[in-house]
Structures are given as structure tokens and as C-alpha cells.
Amino acid sequence: MTKHRQAWLDIDLAAIRDNVAAFRSFLAAENRRAAAATKRVIKTPAIMAVVKADAYGHGAAAIAQAATNAGASWLGVATVDEALSLRGAGITANILLLSEPPEEALPELLEAAITCTVASTDFLQTLAGYALLEHREISYHLKVDTGMRRIGIAASDAVATIRDASQYPLLKMGGIFTHFANADVARDWDTQQQLETFAGIIRRLDDLGLRPPLVHACNSAATLLLPAAHYDMVRIGICLYGQHPSADTQNLIELTPAMSVRAQASLVKPIAMGEGVGYGLSWQAHKPMKLVTLPLGYADGIPRLCSNKMSILIDKSGTRIEQVGRVCMDMLMAAAESGEALEAGDEFVLMGAPRRLSEASQVRELVKKARTQRYGKPQNYISADELAHHAQTISYEILCGLGNRLEKVYRNA
């Protein structure tokens, strides 16, 4: 329990460090294979830990510190405030703002040593003008659109843009990158086409002597499924938190989910056969049972679409019970057998494992077992994918939503 609420997120920082270590091992092994095949020395790629969206709901400052302690050399964020808040928390690692900021934010970003992304010629010129005005060297990373069609310099214009930008005396391209639209699908044709387009740009830059120090293309999925795209750095997002981007990656690396969702019962009471529960009385007891009220709801990121579908674990036994009635804004209910020894204050798990099985090595074993029962109901463990399945969404959205107002309690700092 936290000081202010009987519902909270339990974040295991040992899991974050383990996941970075797992990727370092994976990258080193792939590097050895590539070196053996090409008969030349290849530098193992660096790791960028993507901590945007408050580290996918896990708390950006704590996750950034854990990830860099484990060997990540860069951090990736999405907004100006995310970048500045990391500096305010004492994080000194390299930070890349993954999209273009407003021009008005440049003084703060540059003062905080945040590297900006350039995704348009307009912003490139703005950055060059600011460098001249301030008489200071500015390093940036160029984003190239190879097929995602979200942001970035058109691939056909990339080399010419870089050649023109090289004439600006105080502007330095520290990196170039792209993003794959369908990397979580193994052997995907579109991803291969994007890689070939990007690789062609990099070869041309090599010929011109304009290749920057950092070339990066891989998100979590591409890192695992497309080793040819590793280049100088990979960007690890969803996998940093112990979640797989798709079924195609699950057998390639062992990850440890870092987040659990826990709550203490605010009320336990008997319910008679035939009595309804919650708004709309969408569930009726088919026999005498015990009704448990837990103090969290859809305002805390528990999707309303999970109503009458999800399971909840009794922490002390690991037993699954069913969530019943519609998930409310601040509360939800669950039904247990009438003989179950439960009382107000008992702990329950909405995502994760019982406390007695919550250490990183134990969670990894539970995840392995859960993998064989995809969208099923393995004992002693509820995954983000299971909740996402009930809510007709993806684990990314579940994690980000859970960080909205639940307090975070960190273990193994």
C-alpha cells in the first residue's frame, strides 16, 4: 500500500536492468555471427532506451537511471517536457528528442544539451540560423522517411539535404535514422524495402564522406528480427519493459515484465444468488459468493472494455477470481467463492504475479509458461497481453494508461 492510496504500480528495476543485459547479450551474439560471416571486425551496436510517455507508464527518471546503469548509452523521448524533466531529475546521459520541437523551445533544449531530431528542411534551416545567431555548434539527428510516412525527410531528398547541410559551419549531423512501419512481422517485404532504401542512402553518404557517427534504424522488433539493420545503435522501447512487440519475437529473447498492478480490498461482503453488481447490473451472482471491491478503475488505466472478462489474483494464494460488473471510474469489483478467507485490506493483483513469485527470475519462468497459453489463463500470472486482448488493444496502450494516476513503488533500485 502507498501513503495515499490502496492501489499502486509495483515496478521492479531489476527487471529493467535484466532486459538491457539481455539485449546486450543478444547484440553481442549477433555481432559475433556477422563478424564471422564477413571476416571483419564489427562494433557491437549501442543501445538507446526509449523512455517516452513517462517510460511507457513506468516512470521516466527511475527507468532512465536503471537503463543507463545497465549499459544503455542514449535515451529517447517524444516531447520537450519529457527531455527537460529528465535533466531536472539529474539524468546526464545523451538524450534524443525523437521529433522536431517548437522553435521557441530551442534555447531550453540546447542549454540542457538535448539532441534534436531534424525531420524537415524548414527546421534544418531554423537550427542552422540559431547556431549562427548564438555562435555555437549544434549537433542533430536527421530523420529519413523510408516508408512509414509519418515524419522525416523524403528518402529521395536525403542525400542532397545532407550535402547542403554540411555547408553550415556550426551544424553537425551527429546521427541519421529511420523507422520501420511493420518491423514486428518476421520476413516482412515492406520492412525489407525500407531497409534497402535506407541502406542505399548510407552507402551514398559513405561514398561522399558524409556518414555521421550514429546510424540507427531498429526499434525493439527490428532489433530482434532484422539484424542487418542494427548499424551503430538500436532503439529499445516496449522490450525494455519486458513486453514483446509480437508473437514473432517471443522465442528470440527472454524478457522480464517490470510492472505489476496491485490493490488492497476496500470492502469484502457477501452477495446472494441473483443479486446484480455495478452500473447496469451487467453481472448477476449465480450462487452465494463474496464480493470484493478494489479502489481503482478506468481513470487509473483499467480499460472498461475488460469488464466481466478479466481475472484478478488473490495475492496470498495466487488463485484467479473473476472481475464482475462494469469497471467504474475509480473502483471495480470481483467475485470469490463464499468459503474464501478474504477481508478488507487483503492484497490483489490485476497484472503481474503474486508477491511470493515476483522476483525477476520467477517472473521470467511464469512468462515462459504463459507463452504456451496465449490469451489463456495461466495460474499465478496475468500479463499485459492478456489485458490487452480483453480490451481489444495492444500492451503498449495498457502500460501507458496504467501510469496515469497510480503511484509507483520501486523495488530493487
C-alpha positions in Angstrom: 0.0 0.0 0.0 1.2 3.6 -0.6 0.7 6.5 1.7 -2.3 7.9 -0.2 -4.0 5.0 -2.0 -4.7 1.3 -1.6 -3.8 0.8 -5.3 -0.4 1.2 -6.9 2.1 0.1 -9.6 4.9 -2.1 -8.4 7.9 -1.5 -10.7 10.9 -3.9 -10.4 14.0 -2.0 -11.6 16.0 -5.3 -11.6 13.7 -6.4 -14.5 14.7 -3.3 -16.4 18.4 -3.9 -15.9 17.9 -7.6 -16.8 16.2 -6.6 -20.1 19.0 -4.3 -21.0 21.5 -7.0 -20.2 19.5 -9.5 -22.3 19.7 -7.2 -25.3 23.4 -6.5 -24.8 23.9 -10.3 -24.9 21.7 -10.7 -28.0 23.5 -7.9 -29.8 26.9 -9.3 -28.9 25.9 -12.7 -30.2 24.6 -11.3 -33.5 27.7 -9.2 -33.8 29.9 -12.3 -33.5 27.9 -14.1 -36.2 28.1 -11.1 -38.5 31.9 -10.7 -37.9 32.4 -14.4 -38.6 30.4 -14.2 -41.8 32.2 -11.1 -43.1 35.6 -11.9 -41.7 36.0 -8.3 -40.3 35.7 -6.6 -37.0 32.2 -5.1 -36.4 31.4 -2.8 -33.5 28.6 -4.0 -31.3 25.7 -1.5 -31.6 24.9 0.9 -28.7 21.5 0.8 -27.0 19.0 3.7 -26.8 16.4 3.2 -24.1 13.2 4.7 -25.2 11.6 6.4 -22.2 8.9 8.5 -23.8 5.4 8.6 -22.4 6.8 8.5 -18.9 8.7 5.4 -19.8 5.5 3.7 -21.0 3.9 4.4 -17.7 6.8 3.1 -15.6 8.3 6.5 -14.5 10.9 8.1 -16.8 13.5 9.2 -14.3 13.8 5.9 -12.5 13.7 3.8 -15.7 16.3 6.1 -17.4 18.7 5.7 -14.4 18.2 1.9 -14.3 18.7 1.5 -18.1 21.8 3.7 -18.2 23.3 1.9 -15.2 22.8 -1.4 -17.1 24.6 -0.1 -20.2 22.2 2.0 -22.3 24.1 5.0 -23.7 21.3 7.0 -25.1 17.7 7.9 -24.0 14.8 8.6 -26.4 11.9 10.9 -25.6 9.0 12.3 -27.6 8.4 15.8 -26.1 10.3 18.8 -24.9 8.9 18.4 -21.4 10.0 14.7 -21.3 13.6 15.7 -22.2 13.8 18.6 -19.7 12.3 16.6 -16.9 15.0 14.0 -17.2 17.7 16.7 -16.9 15.8 18.1 -14.0 15.9 14.7 -12.3 19.7 14.6 -12.7 19.9 12.3 -15.7 23.1 13.1 -17.6 23.0 10.6 -20.4 22.7 11.5 -24.1 19.0 12.3 -24.9 17.5 12.4 -28.3 14.2 14.2 -28.8 12.6 11.9 -31.4 10.6 14.6 -33.2 11.0 18.2 -34.1 10.4 20.7 -31.2 8.8 24.1 -31.5 11.3 26.8 -32.4 10.6 28.6 -29.1 11.9 25.6 -27.1 15.4 25.6 -28.7 17.1 27.8 -26.0 16.0 25.4 -23.2 16.8 22.3 -25.2 20.3 23.4 -26.2 21.0 24.7 -22.7 20.1 21.3 -21.4 22.3 19.5 -24.1 19.3 17.8 -25.7 19.9 16.5 -29.2 17.1 17.4 -31.6 15.7 15.5 -34.5 15.5 17.2 -37.9 12.6 16.0 -40.0 12.2 18.8 -42.4 14.3 21.3 -44.4 12.5 24.2 -42.7 13.6 23.1 -39.2 17.1 22.4 -40.5 17.4 26.0 -41.6 15.9 27.2 -38.3 18.5 25.2 -36.4 21.3 26.5 -38.7 20.2 30.1 -38.2 20.0 29.6 -34.4 23.6 28.2 -34.4 24.9 31.2 -36.3 22.9 33.6 -34.0 24.3 32.0 -30.9 27.7 31.3 -32.3 27.6 27.7 -31.0 27.9 24.3 -32.6 24.7 22.3 -32.7 24.5 18.5 -33.3 21.3 16.9 -34.6 20.0 13.6 -35.9 18.3 13.5 -39.3 15.1 11.5 -39.6 14.5 10.0 -43.0 11.1 8.7 -44.2 11.7 5.4 -45.9 8.1 4.3 -45.9 6.4 4.9 -42.5 5.2 8.3 -43.9 4.8 9.9 -40.5 7.6 12.4 -40.3 11.0 12.7 -41.9 12.9 14.0 -44.9 11.9 12.1 -48.0 14.3 9.4 -48.8 14.8 10.7 -52.4 15.9 14.1 -50.9 18.0 12.8 -48.0 21.5 12.8 -49.6 21.0 16.3 -51.2 19.7 17.7 -47.9 22.7 16.3 -46.0 25.1 17.6 -48.6 23.6 21.1 -48.4 23.5 21.0 -44.6 27.2 20.1 -44.5 27.9 23.7 -45.7 26.5 25.1 -42.5 29.7 25.7 -40.4 28.2 25.2 -36.9 25.7 22.5 -37.7 26.8 18.9 -37.2 24.9 15.8 -38.1 25.5 13.5 -35.2 23.2 10.8 -36.5 20.7 9.7 -39.1 17.8 7.3 -38.6 14.6 5.9 -39.9 11.7 3.9 -38.5 10.1 0.7 -39.9 6.3 0.6 -40.2 5.9 -3.2 -40.0 9.0 -4.5 -38.2 7.1 -6.7 -35.8 6.3 -9.1 -38.7 9.0 -11.6 -39.5 10.4 -11.6 -43.0 8.1 -8.7 -44.0 8.5 -7.4 -47.6 7.8 -3.7 -46.8 10.3 -3.7 -44.0 12.9 -5.1 -46.3 12.1 -2.5 -48.9 12.5 0.3 -46.2 15.9 -1.2 -45.2 17.1 -1.3 -48.7 16.1 2.3 -49.2 17.9 3.4 -46.1 21.0 1.2 -46.8 21.3 2.9 -50.2 21.3 6.3 -48.5 24.0 5.2 -46.1 26.2 3.8 -48.9 25.9 7.1 -50.7 26.9 9.0 -47.6 29.9 6.7 -47.2 31.0 7.5 -50.8 30.7 11.2 -50.1 32.4 11.1 -46.7 29.3 12.4 -45.0 28.2 9.4 -42.9 27.6 10.6 -39.3 28.9 8.8 -36.2 25.5 7.2 -35.4 23.3 5.4 -37.9 20.2 3.8 -36.3 17.0 2.1 -37.7 15.8 -0.6 -35.3 13.0 -0.5 -32.8 12.6 -3.4 -30.4 11.0 -5.7 -33.1 13.6 -4.9 -35.8 16.4 -5.4 -33.4 15.3 -9.0 -32.9 14.0 -9.8 -36.4 16.3 -7.8 -38.6 20.0 -8.0 -37.5 21.1 -6.5 -40.9 19.6 -3.2 -39.7 21.5 -2.9 -36.4 24.0 -0.3 -37.7 25.6 1.7 -34.8 22.7 1.8 -32.4 19.3 0.2 -31.7 16.3 1.8 -30.0 14.7 -0.5 -27.4 11.2 0.6 -26.4 8.5 -2.0 -25.5 11.1 -4.7 -24.8 12.8 -2.6 -22.2 9.7 -3.1 -20.1 9.6 -6.8 -20.6 6.9 -7.0 -23.2 7.2 -8.4 -26.7 6.1 -6.4 -29.7 4.6 -9.5 -31.4 4.4 -13.3 -31.3 7.2 -13.4 -33.9 9.8 -12.2 -31.3 8.8 -14.2 -28.3 11.2 -17.1 -28.8 14.2 -14.9 -29.6 14.9 -13.4 -26.2 13.8 -13.9 -22.6 12.4 -10.7 -21.1 11.1 -9.8 -17.7 8.0 -7.7 -17.3 8.8 -4.9 -14.8 5.3 -3.6 -13.9 2.7 -5.2 -11.6 -0.7 -3.6 -10.7 -1.7 -4.2 -7.1 -4.5 -3.1 -4.8 -5.9 -3.8 -1.4 -9.6 -4.6 -1.0 -11.5 -1.6 0.4 -14.6 -3.9 1.1 -15.4 -7.6 1.2 -19.0 -8.6 1.6 -21.4 -11.5 0.9 -23.6 -11.4 -2.2 -26.7 -13.6 -2.6 -27.6 -15.7 -5.6 -29.3 -13.5 -8.2 -28.1 -10.2 -7.0 -26.6 -7.8 -9.6 -23.4 -5.8 -9.4 -22.4 -2.4 -10.7 -23.7 0.0 -13.3 -26.4 -1.6 -15.4 -26.3 -4.7 -13.2 -24.4 -6.3 -16.0 -23.5 -9.3 -13.9 -25.6 -11.4 -11.5 -24.4 -13.9 -9.0 -25.3 -17.5 -9.9 -24.7 -18.6 -6.3 -23.8 -17.1 -3.0 -20.4 -15.6 -3.2 -18.0 -13.0 -1.7 -17.9 -9.6 -3.5 -14.5 -7.7 -3.3 -14.3 -4.0 -4.1 -10.9 -2.7 -5.3 -10.1 1.0 -5.3 -9.1 1.6 -8.9 -10.9 1.8 -12.2 -10.8 3.2 -15.8 -9.4 6.5 -14.6 -6.4 4.5 -13.5 -6.0 2.8 -16.8 -8.0 -0.4 -16.3 -10.0 -0.5 -19.6 -13.8 -0.5 -19.3 -13.7 -3.0 -22.2 -12.3 -5.5 -19.7 -15.5 -5.5 -17.7 -16.8 -9.0 -16.9 -13.8 -10.5 -18.9 -10.6 -10.1 -16.8 -9.3 -12.1 -14.0 -7.7 -10.9 -10.7 -5.3 -12.8 -8.5 -5.7 -13.2 -4.8 -2.1 -12.4 -3.7 -1.8 -14.7 -0.8 -3.0 -17.8 -2.7 -2.4 -16.9 -6.4 -6.0 -18.0 -7.1 -7.7 -16.4 -10.0 -11.1 -14.9 -9.4 -13.3 -13.1 -12.0 -13.8 -9.4 -12.2 -17.6 -8.7 -12.2 -19.8 -5.8 -13.2 -18.7 -2.8 -15.2 -15.3 -1.3 -14.4 -16.1 2.1 -12.8 -14.1 5.3 -12.9 -12.4 4.7 -9.5 -13.4 1.2 -8.5 -14.1 -2.3 -9.7 -15.5 -5.5 -8.2 -14.5 -9.1 -8.2 -16.3 -12.3 -7.1 -14.7 -15.0 -5.0 -16.0 -18.3 -3.6 -18.1 -17.8 -0.4 -15.7 -20.0 1.5 -12.6 -18.0 0.5 -10.9 -16.4 3.6 -10.9 -12.8 2.5 -11.2 -9.5 4.2 -10.7 -5.7 3.6 -7.1 -4.9 3.3 -6.1 -8.1 1.6 -3.9 -7.7 -1.5 -4.9 -8.5 -5.0 -3.0 -8.5 -8.4 -4.6 -7.1 -11.5 -1.5 -7.6 -13.6 1.6 -9.5 -12.7 2.4 -12.2 -10.2 1.7 -12.8 -6.5 4.3 -11.2 -4.3 5.9 -14.6 -3.4 6.6 -15.2 -7.1 7.5 -11.6 -8.0 11.3 -11.7 -8.2 12.7 -11.2 -11.8 13.8 -14.8 -12.2 10.5 -16.2 -11.1 8.5 -13.8 -13.3 10.6 -14.9 -16.3 9.5 -18.5 -15.6 5.9 -17.6 -15.3 6.1 -15.7 -18.6 7.5 -18.8 -20.3 4.6 -20.8 -19.1 2.1 -18.1 -20.1 3.5 -18.1 -23.6 2.2 -21.6 -24.2 -1.3 -20.5 -23.3 -1.6 -17.3 -25.3 -4.8 -15.4 -24.3 -5.5 -18.3 -21.9 -5.4 -18.1 -18.1 -2.1 -19.4 -16.7 -2.1 -19.8 -13.0 -0.2 -17.2 -10.9 0.3 -14.7 -13.6 -1.7 -12.1 -15.5 0.1 -10.5 -18.4 -0.3 -7.1 -20.1 -1.1 -9.0 -23.3 -4.0 -10.7 -21.6 -5.5 -7.4 -20.5 -4.8 -6.0 -24.0 -6.6 -8.9 -25.5 -9.7 -8.3 -23.4 -9.6 -4.6 -24.2 -9.0 -5.2 -28.0 -5.8 -3.2 -27.9 -2.0 -3.7 -27.5 0.2 -4.0 -24.4 1.8 -0.6 -25.2 -1.6 1.2 -24.6 -2.2 -0.8 -21.4 1.1 0.2 -19.9 0.9 3.8 -20.8 -2.7 4.1 -19.4 -1.8 2.5 -16.1 0.7 5.2 -15.4 -1.9 8.0 -15.4 -2.6 8.4 -11.7 -1.5 5.3 -9.8 1.5 5.9 -7.6 4.7 4.0 -8.5 6.5 1.9 -5.9 10.0 0.8 -7.0 11.9 -2.3 -6.0 15.5 -3.3 -6.4 16.7 0.2 -7.0 
